[in-house]
Amino acid sequence: MGSDTYRELDVTGGTVQCLPEKREPVGYCRLCIHCREFRVKGTYVKSPSLAYCVKCRVTGEVDLSTVQAVRCADRQGEGFHSITSLIG
């Protein structure tokens, strides 16, 4: 799935519209299996949730107070799904 197929979720008041009926704190995104990137000051940075991805191995943190938008790979409408269930 290329970046052109991701959902772009704007951050408003520290939350994103994860599902049509549910807003989630942007902090959840950093632990979500669907989160791919954060837009910070117009630049996209990889999500810390990709730290356990064999291909990506992201190890950086993101200052969530500066996040403007989230690129989300959830196309099935599953919503927030924590990576902790995969690594724990």
C-alpha distances in whole Angstrom, upper triangle without the diagonal:
4,7,8,6,8,11,14,17,20,22,26,29,26,24,21,21,19,20,22,25,24,24,23,24,22,23,22,18,19,20,17,14,12,13,11,13,16,18,22,24,21,20,16,17,15,16,18,17,15,18,18,15,16,14,14,18,18,22,22,23,23,26,24,27,26,22,22,18,15,12,11,8,11,10,13,16,17,17,18,18,20,19,23,23,21,23,26
4,5,6,7,11,13,16,19,21,25,28,26,24,21,21,19,21,23,26,25,24,24,25,22,23,22,19,19,21,18,16,13,13,10,12,15,16,19,21,19,17,14,15,14,15,18,17,15,19,19,16,17,14,14,18,18,21,21,23,22,24,24,26,24,21,20,17,14,11,11,9,13,13,16,18,19,19,20,20,22,21,25,25,23,25,28
4,5,5,9,9,13,15,18,21,24,23,21,18,19,17,19,21,24,23,22,22,22,19,21,20,17,17,19,17,15,13,12,9,9,12,12,16,18,15,13,11,12,12,13,17,16,15,18,19,17,19,16,14,18,17,20,20,20,19,21,21,23,21,17,16,13,11,8,9,9,12,13,16,18,19,18,19,20,21,20,24,25,24,25,28
4,6,8,9,13,16,19,22,25,24,22,19,19,18,19,20,24,24,23,23,24,21,23,23,19,20,22,19,18,15,14,12,12,14,14,18,19,16,15,13,15,15,17,20,20,18,22,23,20,22,19,18,22,21,24,23,24,22,24,23,25,23,19,18,14,13,10,11,10,13,13,16,18,20,19,21,22,24,23,27,28,26,28,31
4,7,9,13,16,19,22,25,24,21,18,17,16,17,18,22,21,21,21,23,20,22,21,18,19,21,18,16,13,13,11,13,15,16,19,21,19,18,15,17,16,17,20,19,18,21,22,19,21,19,18,22,21,24,24,24,23,25,23,25,24,20,19,15,13,9,9,8,10,9,13,14,16,16,18,19,21,21,25,25,24,26,29
4,6,9,13,15,19,22,20,18,14,14,13,14,16,19,18,18,18,19,16,19,17,14,16,17,14,13,10,9,8,10,12,13,17,19,16,16,13,14,13,13,17,16,15,19,20,17,20,18,17,20,18,22,21,21,19,21,20,22,20,17,15,12,9,6,5,5,8,8,12,13,14,14,15,16,18,18,22,23,22,24,27
4,6,10,13,15,19,17,15,11,11,10,11,13,16,15,14,15,16,14,17,16,13,15,17,14,14,10,10,10,11,12,13,16,18,16,16,14,15,15,14,18,16,17,21,22,20,23,21,19,22,20,23,22,21,19,21,18,20,19,15,14,10,8,6,5,6,7,8,11,11,13,12,13,16,18,19,22,23,23,25,27
4,6,10,13,16,15,13,10,10,10,12,13,17,15,14,14,15,13,16,16,12,15,17,15,15,12,10,10,10,9,9,13,15,13,13,11,14,14,14,17,17,17,21,22,21,24,22,20,22,20,22,21,20,17,18,16,18,16,12,10,7,6,5,6,9,10,11,15,14,16,14,15,17,19,20,23,25,24,26,28
4,6,9,13,12,9,6,7,8,10,11,14,12,10,11,12,10,13,13,11,13,16,14,15,12,10,11,11,9,10,13,15,14,15,13,14,15,14,17,16,18,21,23,22,25,24,21,23,21,23,21,19,16,17,14,15,14,11,9,5,5,6,7,11,11,13,15,13,15,12,13,16,18,19,22,24,24,26,27
4,6,10,10,8,6,8,10,13,13,15,14,11,12,12,10,13,14,12,15,17,16,18,15,13,14,12,10,9,11,13,12,14,13,15,16,15,18,18,20,23,25,24,28,26,24,25,22,24,21,19,16,16,13,13,12,9,6,4,6,9,11,14,15,16,19,17,18,15,15,19,20,22,24,26,27,28,30
4,7,6,5,5,8,10,13,14,16,13,10,10,9,7,11,12,11,13,16,15,18,16,13,15,13,10,10,11,12,13,14,14,15,16,15,17,18,20,22,25,25,28,27,24,25,22,23,20,18,14,13,10,10,10,7,5,5,7,11,12,16,16,19,21,18,19,16,15,18,19,21,23,25,26,27,28
4,5,5,6,9,12,14,15,15,13,10,10,10,9,12,14,14,16,19,18,21,19,17,18,16,14,13,14,15,15,18,17,19,20,18,20,21,23,26,28,28,32,31,28,28,25,26,23,20,17,15,12,11,11,10,8,9,11,14,16,19,19,21,23,20,21,17,17,20,21,24,25,27,29,30,31
4,6,8,11,14,16,17,17,14,10,10,9,9,12,14,14,16,19,19,22,21,18,20,19,15,15,15,16,18,20,20,20,21,19,21,22,24,26,29,29,33,32,29,29,26,26,24,20,17,15,11,10,11,11,10,11,14,17,18,22,21,24,25,22,22,19,18,21,22,24,25,27,29,30,30
4,7,11,12,15,17,17,14,10,9,6,6,8,10,11,13,15,16,19,18,16,18,16,13,13,13,15,17,18,17,17,18,16,17,18,21,23,25,26,29,29,26,26,23,23,20,17,14,12,8,7,9,8,9,10,11,15,16,20,19,22,24,21,21,17,15,18,18,20,22,24,26,26,27
4,7,9,12,13,13,10,6,5,4,5,8,9,10,12,14,14,17,16,14,16,15,13,14,15,17,18,19,18,18,18,16,17,17,20,22,24,25,28,28,25,26,23,23,21,18,15,14,10,11,12,10,10,10,10,13,14,17,16,19,20,17,17,13,12,16,16,19,20,22,24,25,26
4,6,9,10,11,9,5,6,6,6,10,10,9,12,14,13,15,13,12,14,13,12,13,15,17,17,18,16,17,17,15,17,16,19,22,23,23,27,26,24,25,22,23,21,19,16,16,12,13,14,11,10,8,8,11,10,14,13,15,17,14,14,11,11,14,16,18,20,22,23,24,26
4,6,7,8,6,4,7,9,9,13,12,11,15,16,14,16,14,13,16,15,14,15,18,20,20,21,19,20,19,17,20,18,21,24,25,25,28,28,26,27,24,26,24,22,19,19,16,17,17,14,13,11,10,12,11,14,12,14,15,12,13,10,11,14,16,19,22,22,24,26,27
4,7,8,6,5,6,9,9,12,10,9,13,13,11,13,10,11,14,14,14,16,18,21,21,21,19,19,18,16,18,16,18,21,22,22,25,25,23,24,23,24,23,21,19,19,16,18,18,15,14,12,10,11,9,11,9,11,12,9,9,6,7,11,13,16,18,19,20,22,24
4,5,5,7,9,12,13,16,13,13,16,16,13,15,12,13,16,18,18,19,22,25,24,24,22,23,21,19,21,19,21,24,25,24,28,27,26,27,26,27,27,25,23,23,20,21,22,19,18,15,13,14,11,12,10,10,10,7,8,6,9,12,15,18,20,20,22,24,25
4,6,8,11,14,15,18,16,16,20,20,17,19,16,17,19,20,20,21,24,26,25,26,24,25,24,22,24,23,25,28,28,28,31,31,29,31,29,31,30,28,25,26,22,23,24,21,19,16,15,16,14,15,13,12,12,9,11,10,12,16,19,22,24,24,25,28,29
4,7,10,14,16,18,16,17,20,20,18,20,18,18,22,22,22,23,26,28,27,28,26,27,26,24,26,24,26,29,29,29,33,33,31,32,30,32,31,29,26,26,23,24,25,22,21,18,18,19,16,18,15,15,15,11,12,10,13,16,19,22,24,24,26,28,29
4,7,10,12,15,13,13,17,17,15,17,16,16,19,20,19,21,23,26,25,26,24,25,24,21,22,21,23,26,27,27,30,30,29,29,28,29,28,25,23,23,19,20,22,19,18,16,15,17,15,17,14,15,15,11,11,9,10,13,16,19,21,21,23,25,26
4,7,9,12,11,11,15,15,14,17,15,15,18,18,17,18,20,22,22,23,22,22,21,19,20,19,22,24,25,26,30,29,27,28,26,26,25,22,20,20,16,17,18,16,15,13,13,15,14,16,14,16,17,13,13,10,10,14,15,19,20,21,23,25,25
4,6,8,7,8,12,12,11,14,13,13,16,16,15,17,18,21,22,22,20,20,19,16,17,16,19,21,22,23,27,27,25,25,23,23,22,19,17,17,13,15,16,14,14,13,12,14,13,15,14,17,17,14,13,9,8,11,12,16,17,18,20,22,22
4,5,6,8,10,11,11,15,14,13,16,15,13,15,16,19,20,21,19,18,18,15,15,15,18,20,22,23,27,27,24,24,21,21,20,16,14,14,10,11,13,12,13,12,11,14,14,17,16,19,20,17,16,12,10,13,13,16,17,19,21,22,22
4,5,5,7,10,10,13,13,10,13,12,10,12,13,16,17,17,15,14,14,11,12,12,16,18,20,20,24,24,21,21,18,18,17,14,11,11,7,9,11,8,10,9,8,11,12,15,15,18,19,17,16,13,11,13,13,15,17,19,20,21,22
4,5,6,8,9,13,13,11,13,13,11,14,14,17,19,18,16,15,14,11,11,11,14,16,18,19,23,23,20,20,17,16,15,11,10,10,7,9,12,10,12,12,11,14,13,16,16,20,21,19,17,14,11,13,11,13,14,17,18,18,19
4,6,6,6,10,11,9,13,13,12,15,16,20,21,20,18,16,15,11,11,10,13,15,16,18,21,22,19,19,17,17,16,13,12,13,10,13,15,13,15,13,11,13,12,14,14,17,18,16,14,11,7,9,8,10,11,14,15,16,17
4,5,5,8,8,6,9,9,9,12,14,18,18,17,14,13,11,8,9,8,11,13,15,15,19,19,17,17,14,15,14,12,11,12,10,13,14,11,13,11,8,10,9,11,11,15,16,15,13,10,7,9,9,10,12,14,15,16,18
4,6,9,9,7,9,9,9,12,14,17,18,17,14,11,10,6,6,5,9,10,12,13,17,17,15,14,11,12,11,9,8,10,9,12,13,11,14,12,10,11,11,13,14,18,19,18,16,13,10,11,9,9,11,14,14,14,16
4,7,9,8,10,12,12,16,17,21,22,20,17,15,12,8,7,5,9,10,11,12,16,17,15,14,13,13,13,11,12,14,12,16,17,15,17,15,12,13,12,13,14,17,18,17,14,12,9,8,5,6,7,10,11,11,13
4,5,6,9,11,12,16,18,22,22,20,17,15,12,9,9,6,9,11,12,12,16,17,15,15,14,15,15,14,14,16,14,17,18,15,17,15,11,11,9,10,10,14,14,13,11,9,6,5,5,6,9,10,11,12,14
4,6,8,11,14,17,20,23,23,21,17,16,12,10,10,6,8,10,10,10,13,14,13,14,13,15,16,16,16,19,17,20,21,18,19,16,13,12,9,8,9,12,13,13,11,10,8,6,6,5,9,10,9,11,14
4,6,10,12,15,18,22,21,19,15,15,12,10,11,8,9,13,13,12,15,15,14,15,14,17,17,17,16,19,17,20,20,16,17,14,10,9,5,5,5,9,10,10,9,8,8,7,9,9,13,13,13,15,17
4,6,8,12,14,18,17,16,12,11,9,6,9,7,8,12,13,12,15,15,13,14,12,15,14,14,13,15,13,17,16,13,14,11,7,6,5,6,8,11,13,13,12,10,9,10,10,10,14,15,14,16,18
4,7,10,13,17,15,13,9,9,6,5,9,8,7,11,12,11,14,13,10,12,10,13,13,13,12,15,14,17,16,13,14,11,8,6,6,7,10,13,15,16,15,14,13,13,13,12,16,18,16,17,20
4,7,9,13,12,10,6,5,4,5,9,9,9,12,15,13,16,15,12,13,11,13,12,12,10,13,12,15,13,10,11,9,6,5,7,10,13,15,18,18,18,16,15,16,16,15,18,20,19,20,23
4,6,10,9,8,5,5,6,6,10,11,12,14,17,17,20,18,15,16,13,14,12,11,8,10,9,11,9,6,7,6,5,6,9,12,15,17,20,19,19,17,15,17,17,17,19,22,21,22,24
4,7,6,5,4,6,9,10,13,15,15,18,21,20,23,21,17,19,16,17,14,13,10,11,10,11,9,6,5,5,6,8,11,15,17,19,22,22,22,19,18,20,20,20,23,26,25,26,28
4,5,5,6,7,10,11,14,16,17,19,22,22,24,23,19,20,16,17,13,12,9,9,9,9,6,5,6,8,9,11,15,18,20,23,26,25,25,22,21,23,22,22,25,27,27,27,29
4,6,8,10,14,15,17,20,21,22,26,25,28,26,22,23,19,20,16,15,12,11,12,11,7,8,7,10,12,14,18,21,23,26,29,28,28,25,24,26,26,26,28,31,31,31,33
4,7,10,13,15,18,20,20,22,25,24,27,24,21,23,19,21,18,17,14,14,14,14,10,9,8,9,11,13,16,19,22,24,27,26,27,25,24,26,26,26,29,31,31,31,34
4,7,10,13,15,18,17,19,22,21,23,21,18,19,16,17,15,15,12,13,14,15,11,10,10,10,11,12,15,18,21,23,26,26,27,24,23,25,25,24,27,29,29,29,31
4,7,9,12,14,14,16,19,18,20,18,15,16,13,15,13,13,11,13,13,15,12,10,10,9,9,9,12,15,18,20,23,23,23,21,20,21,21,21,24,26,25,25,28
4,6,9,12,11,13,16,15,17,16,12,13,10,11,9,9,8,11,12,14,12,10,11,11,10,10,13,15,18,21,24,23,23,21,19,20,19,18,21,24,22,22,25
4,7,8,7,9,12,11,14,12,9,10,7,9,8,9,9,12,13,16,14,12,14,12,10,9,11,13,16,19,21,22,21,19,17,17,17,15,18,20,19,19,22
4,5,6,8,11,11,14,13,10,10,7,9,8,8,8,11,11,14,14,11,13,12,9,9,10,12,14,17,20,19,18,16,14,14,13,12,15,17,16,16,19
4,5,6,9,10,13,13,10,9,6,6,6,6,7,11,11,15,15,13,16,15,12,13,13,14,16,20,22,21,20,18,15,14,12,10,12,15,14,14,16
4,5,7,8,12,12,10,9,8,9,10,10,11,14,13,17,17,15,17,15,12,12,11,12,14,17,19,18,16,15,12,11,9,7,10,12,11,11,14
4,5,5,8,9,6,6,5,8,10,11,12,16,16,20,19,17,19,17,14,13,12,12,14,18,19,20,18,17,15,13,12,9,12,14,12,12,15
4,6,8,9,7,5,4,6,8,10,12,16,17,20,20,19,21,20,17,16,16,16,18,21,23,23,21,20,17,15,13,10,12,14,12,11,14
4,6,9,8,6,8,9,12,14,16,19,20,23,24,22,24,22,19,18,17,16,18,21,22,23,20,20,17,15,12,9,10,12,9,8,12
4,5,5,5,8,10,13,15,17,21,21,25,24,22,24,21,18,16,15,14,16,19,20,21,19,19,17,15,14,10,13,14,11,11,15
4,6,6,9,12,15,18,20,24,24,28,27,25,27,25,21,19,19,17,19,22,23,25,23,23,21,19,17,14,16,17,13,13,16
4,6,9,12,15,18,19,23,24,27,26,24,25,23,20,18,17,16,19,21,22,24,23,23,22,20,19,16,18,19,16,16,20
4,6,9,11,14,16,19,20,24,23,20,22,20,17,15,16,15,18,20,22,24,22,22,20,19,18,15,17,19,16,16,19
4,6,9,12,15,19,20,23,22,21,23,21,19,17,18,17,20,23,25,26,24,23,21,19,17,14,16,18,15,14,17
4,6,9,11,15,16,20,19,17,20,18,16,15,16,17,19,22,24,25,23,22,20,18,16,14,16,18,16,15,18
4,7,10,13,15,19,18,17,20,20,18,18,19,19,22,25,27,27,25,24,21,20,17,15,16,19,17,15,18
4,7,10,12,15,15,14,18,17,16,17,18,20,22,25,28,27,26,24,21,20,18,16,17,21,19,18,20
4,7,9,12,12,12,15,16,14,16,17,19,21,25,27,26,25,22,19,19,17,15,17,20,20,18,20
4,6,9,8,8,12,12,12,14,16,18,20,24,26,25,24,21,18,19,17,17,18,21,21,20,22
4,5,6,7,11,12,13,16,18,21,22,26,28,26,25,22,20,21,19,19,20,24,24,23,24
4,5,5,9,10,11,14,15,19,20,23,25,23,22,19,17,18,17,18,19,22,23,22,24
4,6,9,11,13,16,18,22,23,26,28,26,25,22,19,21,20,21,22,26,26,26,27
4,6,9,11,15,17,21,22,25,28,26,26,22,21,23,22,22,24,27,28,27,29
4,6,8,11,14,17,19,21,24,22,22,19,18,20,19,20,22,25,25,25,27
4,7,10,13,17,18,21,23,22,22,19,18,21,21,22,25,27,27,28,30
4,7,10,13,15,17,20,18,19,16,16,18,19,20,23,25,25,26,28
4,6,10,11,14,17,16,16,13,13,15,16,16,19,21,21,22,25
4,7,9,11,15,14,15,13,13,15,16,16,20,21,21,22,25
4,6,8,11,11,11,10,10,12,13,14,18,19,18,20,22
4,6,9,10,10,10,11,11,14,14,18,18,17,19,22
4,6,6,7,7,9,10,13,14,17,17,17,19,22
4,6,8,9,12,13,16,17,21,20,19,23,25
4,6,8,11,12,16,17,20,19,19,22,24
4,6,9,11,14,17,19,18,19,22,24
4,7,7,11,14,16,15,16,19,20
4,6,10,13,15,15,16,19,20
4,6,10,12,12,13,16,17
4,7,9,8,10,12,13
4,5,6,8,10,10
4,5,5,6,8
4,5,5,5
4,6,6
4,6
4
